[in-house]
Structures are given as structure tokens and as C-alpha cells.
Amino acid sequence: MHNFKKIIYPIVFIILILCMNQILMLAVSPYTEFRNDMHKLETNQYDTLYIGTSHGKAGLNPNVIDEITGEKSLNMCLGGEEMIDSYYIVKEACRVNKPQKVVYELDPGYWAMKVALSPEYLTIYDEFPVSNVKAEYYMDKVWGEDFRVTLFPWFLYRKGIKGAKQRLERKLSKEYQEYSDSFYSNDWQKYTEKGQIAISRNTPFNASEDIVLWDRKKMNSEAAEAFEKLVKLCKKEGIELTVVTAPVPQETFEKYKSNFEDADKFFTNYMLEQGVDYYNFNYIDIPGFDRSINGFSDYEGHMYEDQAEIFSKEIAKIVK
């Protein structure tokens, strides 16, 4: 009996810790549309996946593209999506419903910034189902970081404790539990059934000029390493990989012209070495597209929904 108590108490303690972790994660972690993106991926078959940053989330409209190509696609871009995240999204897709094509929307700034532990750090990882892919993802991204991220996963979201009650109520709602797309829509933007965030013209313009720019001296080797793993994975699985860079406002381009020119030179040569087709739409004509600030909701380059439709028609030509 004594030995039994010595075993059972630690087990009960571990179970309590796990339960508390789950409750706290539910209450303090933010809800993002990527939860629905993953649900769509796990339950549907798609010909093409779009991966990348928030520029792609706003600028790539699968409905427009699919109407031209006759195929079915899903937008799995997300603000804060690092290259390693993009790689594991495709790897998970190969595990459950392998696509024929992948289009990676490349923001050069993401390849030149230092990644820090933040509420965005595990947003994509957290939504992965338990599998060998998630285990590998953990070893690549989480292992070796602050131990609290593993033992207490809510640690990164602790600032969310202020709105925990309201957040918990929303997550327990029928709309959230049933993966309703309308849960992530509001007066300024709409989350569509194929993953795009369509930004309305009613959205207040964000005048901030805090933009993450490409800087070759700050090149993140981990981004290149993850991209090259993606290239190998796509070749192994027979997936057609294409890389695109979405346009930024002309005002932004002119102000930081040297950064954009250097980024174009670097990635044009880099993609050539990797054997991957690359399209930089800062230098490619898009008929009917408004390159001025009037076509965007900010200086960084998030397109309004009408401009995204025009841009997506050009992407459809590449995909088709």
C-alpha cells in the first residue's frame, strides 16, 4: 500500500497540472483563424495550398483563383508565420491530404528578422493535431527554448489573463466549437470559406510606418534552412512549388527602394539556385492594379479586397 501511494500521488499531481494547463491555455491564448484553416486542411482535399505571411492572407483570394483554374485551393498564410511554420504546414498536408501545388508568399523582411518568444510564436504549432509531424515540429521549434514554454504552454500568453473570462466564454460558444467562419469576421474584414482575410474599404487606414525590411546582413539562416527543407519535401512528394512576393505600395517601395532592389537580386538568384520559379510582383505589371497607397490598408502592403481580386487573377495565371 505504501508503494502504491508513492506512485499514485505523483500521477495525480501530473494530471492536475495538465488539466490546469489546458484550462489556462483555453482562457488566455488568443483565437485566430488558423484554427479553422487547419480544420479545413484536415477535412478536405485541396489542389493548391498558399502559405506565407499576412500579405498573402489578405492578397490571395482562392475563390477568384479557383474560378479561373478550375481547381480547389486553401489560403493558409498568417501574420507571424515563419518559414519553419510554412514547412510544417506542407508536411502536415502531405500526411493528411497531399496537395498538387504549393505557392509560398515570400516577404523578404521575414527572412531578416530575429524571431523572439511572443504570443505569435506557437500560434500555428498549437493548432496541429498530435502526430509524428507535430513531434518533429516540436523538436525543431520548441525544444531548446525557455523550458516554461513546454511545461506551462500558457506562459507565452500570460498577458491575456486580463480578458480571460470573455475569451473563455467565446471559445465555449457554439460558433467557435463548430468552426464557424463568421466567428473571425467583423465590420472591417471577412474571413472567407477558403481562408482569405478580405479587408474592407471601411477599414481605418493604419498610418504606422513601422515596417520590417530586408537586410542582407541580418539574413536568418534558419529561414533558409527551413525553405530548403520545403524544396526537398516538395520534390520528394511530387508537389509543384512556386514562390511569389506580393507588391507593396509605391510610396513604400520608393522610400526603401534600395532594400527592395537588393531583396529582388538576392531572392532571384537564390530561387534560381534552388530550381524554384520566383515572381516578384513589385517588378511585374498587374493590369488594373492600383499600386498607390489607395490600394492598401497600410504602408506595409495589406491589400483591400478589391485589389486582392485583381492580384489573384495574376496568381491564377501562374497556378494554371
Phi, psi and omega in degrees: 000319180299316178296323179298317179296323180296330180275315188292323182298312177299323180296315179298319180298316180296318179298318179297318179298315180298318179296317179296320178301315182296317180295315180295320177300317180297323185278323188255338181284141181290156174258132180232159180295347180295335175302316178288325177303313181294321179297319178296316180299318184287339188245001181222162175254130180236145176284321185228138173246137173254125179235159180141209189260188182294337175299318178288326180298321180274326190269344183253112182255101182301329180298316179293315182296314183294328178296328180275318185276335185077013181251186180234126184225164182223133179269108180247024173289160179196142175300129181089003180285112179278168180299323180295325177294316180300318180300314183285335173298314180292321179296319177294321178299320178295331180286322187255310182211086188295128177277167176270331185222151174228131174245118180260119177273112187260119171257109183308328180300327181293338180272001183227029179232148179278126182277129181241155175294122182207173178302339179276345191302319184247013183306314182283315180304317184300332184273354179287138174288160179295125180193175176295331178293316179294324178297318178292320177302315179301313182295326181284322189249324189261319181301131180097347176277184178312125185301336181293335178296327179276311184287323181229080187301341178283352183307318182293336186254016188301334179292343180283002181298334182296323181251026187299317184298311180296319180295319179296318179298318180293321180289338178270357181290156179298321182300317180288313184297330182263014175058044178288129180295330182294342180301329185257013181253152176210194183292342186254337180209154182235132174269119186269168184292347178245022168096349181286148167259106181271115184271121182285154175294346178283349182295128177300135181293133178268108186275003180297139178250023178278089186245135176277117185252157175292136175214110185303328181292339181256018181310127180271108184296333180293328178293316179296320180298317180292322179295318181293330173292324177295317179301314180296319179298314181296320178296317180297320184269359180071032180262134179279118182254130177230143179242134177228149170245122182286150181288151173252165178303145181302324179299318179292317180300315181292323183292323182241042187302318183297323178296315182291323179293318179292322178297319180296316179297314183297308186285332174298314179291319182297315180292328176296318178296325182277350181073033183242135177291134183230131180234114179258106187280004168286344183237007181245133180293135176237101183306127177082000183273133179271105182279352180286173181299341180294343180268000187229158180269357179196176179284342184287326176125027176272113187286150168289160187298326180291325177287326177297325178295318179294314180298319183295332176295325177288322177295323180299325178297322180289314182296320182288000000 
